[in-house]
Amino acid sequence: MSSTLHPMLNVAIKAARLAGTIINRAALDVESVRVSVKQTNDFVTEVDQAAEAAIIDTLLTAYPDHAIWAEESGKREGRHGGADHVWIIDPLDGTTNFIHGFPVYCVSIALMVGNKLEQAVIYDPTRNDLFCATRGRGAYMNDRRIRVAKRIALRDCLMSTGFPFRPGDAFQTYLQMLGDVMPRVAGVRRPGSAALDLAYVAAGFTDGFFEMGLSPWDVAAGALLVTEAGGLIGNFTGEADFLEQKECMAANPKIYGQLVGVTAKYSKFASAGDKAAVRQARTIGAPAAEAPAAEAPAAQADTTSQGDAPF
């Protein structure tokens, strides 16, 4: 298969597998791995850093003029003709899982050219599962073409999500949203790796995904996988501009529209009336869907708990 892949995708796959080797070797003695705290509940290990360095070295050896946007080392500008080619890298998505020995984490690498995602690789080193996509050429898992699930009723769907975990995250708003979604679906799972969650939506293992507080490196590769597998991805109101908006939702087209009907009022882009309804529901303990927006007084804006930034 490698001979038919785009050359840049082949390089990304090589980089992801090299990072996976570093991660797997460290996983054999995870208790000896040095862990640092970036902020409360947000960890980085020497493995993240070593894997990221290996990825960047592999990419820049092949394409020295390309730009880098990596979780741990930040942005590095490109040069000359490669300045508009940006590699978006998460060397170990699911670090908290990794340091506890919980085997759900992955390497995520995407290439953005201009403002379009063109190449994507997500590699799960614990299962040796490789997900990849090139714009216009479909999405694959281990050489097999993948498609999003075909379910059409929200009540039959298995959803994945991620819980807010950093100080300042909109935890109470998220709980309301989760409370709205759960009764409408067959089940909700929280694996702990957003990139892998999106790969699973692309493969049809789950029917949809939603999470707030995400960064571009968490979702860039998964976004291309989802769209190339026939799915949709955007913010909670369904709009495609989501990469740097810290809210993300993905599903097949029929389920996507139904999810928007549930999640839109929790978006930072929601109408003033919807935001007021969410605040009022939190105050009186009723589901947000039952709170009449027209009766929600603006004075209640200060009733949100600390950290509920969108409202």
Buried (B, 14 or more C-beta within 10 A) or exposed (E): EEEEBBEBBBBBBBBBBBBBEBBEEBBEEBEEBEBEEEEEEEBBBBBBBBBBBBBBEBBBEBBEEBBBBBBBBEEBEBEEEBEEBBBBBBBBBBBBBBBEEBEBBBBBBBBBBEEEBBBBBBBBBBEEBBBBBBBEBBBBBEEEEBBBBEBEEBEEBBBBBBBBBEEEBBBBBBEBBBEBBEEBBBEBBEBBBBBBBBBBBBBBBBBBBBBBBBBBBBBBBBBBBBBBBBBBBBBBBBEEEBBEBBBBBBBBEBBBEBBBEBBBBBBBBBEEEBBBBBBBBBEEEEEBBEBEBEEBEEEBEEEBEEBBBBB
